[in-house]
Amino acid sequence: MTFPTTHLAMTQLVPLAKDLDENKVTPGVLGFIVFALIGGAVWLLMKSMNKHMKRVDFEEAPAASRPDGPAAPERD
C-alpha cells in the first residue's frame, strides 16, 4: 500500500531523474562528508569501547562453584 504523499513525491522526482546522465552521477562532496562522518563516529565508538573493555574486571569461575568460595544459599 502506498500513501498518496509518497506517490505524489515520486511523480514529481521522476522528471528530474530523466535529466541526469547516468554515467556522470557521482556522490560528490556531500557523499564524502557523510562517509567521513560515519567513519569518524565508528572510530570514536571503537575508542570508547576499548576504554570500557579495559575497565571490565571479571572472575574466571563464579565464586559459588569454587570450593573455597562462600556457599550458595539453599533454596526450598
KEROPA-273415 format. One record per residue (C-alpha): residue number from 1; residue in three letters; x, y, z. Coordinates in steps of 0.001 Angstrom, whole numbers. Example, Ala and Ser with C-alpha at 12.3 -4.5 7.8 and 13.67 -1.06 7.14 Angstrom:
KEROPA-273415
<site i="1" aa="ALA" x="12300" y="-4500" z="7800"/>
<site i="2" aa="SER" x="13670" y="-1060" z="7140"/>
END
This chain:
KEROPA-273415
<site i="1" aa="MET" x="0" y="0" z="0"/>
<site i="2" aa="THR" x="1458" y="3340" z="-975"/>
<site i="3" aa="PHE" x="467" y="6566" z="607"/>
<site i="4" aa="PRO" x="-762" y="9410" z="-1604"/>
<site i="5" aa="THR" x="2032" y="11724" z="-479"/>
<site i="6" aa="THR" x="4677" y="9145" z="-1393"/>
<site i="7" aa="HIS" x="3148" y="8644" z="-4821"/>
<site i="8" aa="LEU" x="2940" y="12391" z="-5374"/>
<site i="9" aa="ALA" x="6576" y="12881" z="-4350"/>
<site i="10" aa="MET" x="7749" y="10106" z="-6671"/>
<site i="11" aa="THR" x="5871" y="11530" z="-9656"/>
<site i="12" aa="GLN" x="7493" y="14905" z="-9079"/>
<site i="13" aa="LEU" x="11002" y="13425" z="-8837"/>
<site i="14" aa="VAL" x="10792" y="11230" z="-11951"/>
<site i="15" aa="PRO" x="11239" y="14121" z="-14431"/>
<site i="16" aa="LEU" x="14331" y="15269" z="-12511"/>
<site i="17" aa="ALA" x="15908" y="11816" z="-12847"/>
<site i="18" aa="LYS" x="15448" y="11819" z="-16624"/>
<site i="19" aa="ASP" x="17522" y="14992" z="-16978"/>
<site i="20" aa="LEU" x="20579" y="13445" z="-15298"/>
<site i="21" aa="ASP" x="23126" y="11459" z="-17267"/>
<site i="22" aa="GLU" x="23525" y="8085" z="-15552"/>
<site i="23" aa="ASN" x="27227" y="7924" z="-16471"/>
<site i="24" aa="LYS" x="28080" y="11255" z="-14814"/>
<site i="25" aa="VAL" x="26268" y="10952" z="-11479"/>
<site i="26" aa="THR" x="28710" y="10810" z="-8546"/>
<site i="27" aa="PRO" x="28298" y="11015" z="-4774"/>
<site i="28" aa="GLY" x="30157" y="14327" z="-4743"/>
<site i="29" aa="VAL" x="31348" y="16297" z="-1777"/>
<site i="30" aa="LEU" x="28235" y="15646" z="305"/>
<site i="31" aa="GLY" x="28690" y="11895" z="-76"/>
<site i="32" aa="PHE" x="32317" y="12175" z="1017"/>
<site i="33" aa="ILE" x="31384" y="14288" z="4036"/>
<site i="34" aa="VAL" x="28697" y="11823" z="5124"/>
<site i="35" aa="PHE" x="31088" y="8895" z="4661"/>
<site i="36" aa="ALA" x="33815" y="10706" z="6629"/>
<site i="37" aa="LEU" x="31369" y="11495" z="9463"/>
<site i="38" aa="ILE" x="30278" y="7864" z="9653"/>
<site i="39" aa="GLY" x="33924" y="6769" z="9702"/>
<site i="40" aa="GLY" x="34702" y="9265" z="12464"/>
<site i="41" aa="ALA" x="31724" y="8079" z="14501"/>
<site i="42" aa="VAL" x="32834" y="4450" z="14156"/>
<site i="43" aa="TRP" x="36358" y="5411" z="15236"/>
<site i="44" aa="LEU" x="35027" y="7237" z="18327"/>
<site i="45" aa="LEU" x="32778" y="4290" z="19209"/>
<site i="46" aa="MET" x="35699" y="1855" z="18909"/>
<site i="47" aa="LYS" x="37858" y="4093" z="21100"/>
<site i="48" aa="SER" x="35106" y="4298" z="23715"/>
<site i="49" aa="MET" x="34538" y="537" z="23574"/>
<site i="50" aa="ASN" x="38244" y="-131" z="24159"/>
<site i="51" aa="LYS" x="38231" y="2190" z="27167"/>
<site i="52" aa="HIS" x="35191" y="449" z="28641"/>
<site i="53" aa="MET" x="36557" y="-3036" z="27953"/>
<site i="54" aa="LYS" x="39773" y="-2188" z="29834"/>
<site i="55" aa="ARG" x="37663" y="-1368" z="32902"/>
<site i="56" aa="VAL" x="35927" y="-4761" z="32899"/>
<site i="57" aa="ASP" x="37086" y="-6998" z="35725"/>
<site i="58" aa="PHE" x="35630" y="-10474" z="35911"/>
<site i="59" aa="GLU" x="36372" y="-13765" z="37617"/>
<site i="60" aa="GLU" x="37186" y="-16819" z="35536"/>
<site i="61" aa="ALA" x="34896" y="-19058" z="37619"/>
<site i="62" aa="PRO" x="31921" y="-17927" z="39691"/>
<site i="63" aa="ALA" x="32513" y="-17785" z="43470"/>
<site i="64" aa="ALA" x="29719" y="-20311" z="44166"/>
<site i="65" aa="SER" x="31377" y="-23077" z="42139"/>
<site i="66" aa="ARG" x="34818" y="-22701" z="43735"/>
<site i="67" aa="PRO" x="35462" y="-24925" z="46783"/>
<site i="68" aa="ASP" x="36996" y="-22063" z="48799"/>
<site i="69" aa="GLY" x="34218" y="-19580" z="47926"/>
<site i="70" aa="PRO" x="31145" y="-18796" z="50014"/>
<site i="71" aa="ALA" x="28422" y="-21401" z="49972"/>
<site i="72" aa="ALA" x="25412" y="-20780" z="47804"/>
<site i="73" aa="PRO" x="22172" y="-20146" z="49727"/>
<site i="74" aa="GLU" x="19914" y="-23191" z="49908"/>
<site i="75" aa="ARG" x="16556" y="-22956" z="48195"/>
<site i="76" aa="ASP" x="13385" y="-24711" z="49321"/>
END
